[in-house]
Amino acid sequence: MSLGEIACSYACMILHDDGIAITADKIAQLVKASNLTVESYWPSLFAKLVEKRNIDDLIMNVGAGGGGAATAATAPAGVSAPAGATTAAPQEEKKEEPKEESDDDMGFSLFD
């Protein structure tokens, strides 16, 4: 994270904690009051973020990961699928991974 991101993040949290509406001007004022200089676009970006997102949700889900991989829904064992339903499982393509070279391939070893 850059200094601008961190400063604007803290400014947003301070404004939110005090119950003050979060705007680009107020973020810039807090950053300036802390004797920091950030690029002029950071406060407006954070103000736009806060308009669309709830800060409480952002704070509470700090450690939450992003979108997970899609999983195929399957019926539990012993339960039959409804009539007419097909359960075609998507086939995964196997990707060949590049073979790693070992010291033996080079004709010498690190410990010789």
N, C-alpha and C positions, 0 to 999 in steps of 0.2 A: 504494500500500500504506500502511496505517496503521502507527503505531508499535507497536501491539499485535501485528500480524501479523509485522512484521520481528523484534521481540524474541522472539516464540515460535518463529519459524523458526530463528533463531540458537540458541536454547536447545535445540531438537530436534537440530540438527546437532551441538552440543557433546556432548549426552548420547549420541548415536549414535556419535560418534567415540571417546568414552571407553568404549563398550561397556556403558553403563548403561541399564537398562530405562526407557523413556520413559513417564512418567505425568504427569497433570495437576499433581500436587503437586510433582514435581521440576522441571517447566517453570516453575511459579509461583515456586519457590525460586530458580531461576537468574535469573529476571526481577527478583525482589526484590533479589537480591544485586548486580545491576547498577544499582541505584538508579533503576529505571524503574517506573512504575505503568501497568498496562494493565487493561482491562475484565476482569472475573472470568471471562467466558465464553471468552476466547481460549485459555488453557491447556487447557481441557477439549476444545475443538474440535480443537486440534492433536493432543492425545493420541488422540482417536478416529480422526483421519486416519492416524496412524502405526500404529494397530492393523490397519488394512485395507490399507495400502500399504507397500511396501519403500522405505526412505529412499534406498538406493543407486540404485534405479531413478529416483526423483524427481530426485536430483542429476544423474545422467548424462543425463537427458532434459529438461533445463531448456529448451533451445531448440526442442524438438520441438513441432510444432503439434498442434492438437486433431484431431478426426476429419475426414478429408477427404471430399470429395464422392464419392458412389458413381459408379463408371464401369461402363459396359456391357461385358460380356465378348464379344469378337468373335473369330471364327476368323481365323487369318492368311491372307493372300492365297494362293490356290492349293490350299487345303485345303477340302474340301467338308464340309458339316455332316452329322451322322449322319441316317439315315432317320427320319422322323417328328419331327424336331426343328424347331421354328419359331424364327425369329430376328426377332421383332417388336421393333423398337427403340422405346423410349418417346419419344413426341413431346413436345418442350419447348414450353411456351406462351411466345409472345413477349409481353413486357410493354412497354407503351408508356411511355416515359420522358417526364416533363414537359419541355416545350420551355423552354429557358433564354431569358430575356429579354436582349436586347442593348441597348446605348445608343441605337441607332437607333429602337427601339420607344418610347422615352420622349420623343423629340422633341429631345433634346439629347445632346451627347457630353461626356465627361469632359475632353477636350482642346480644346474649343471656346473 
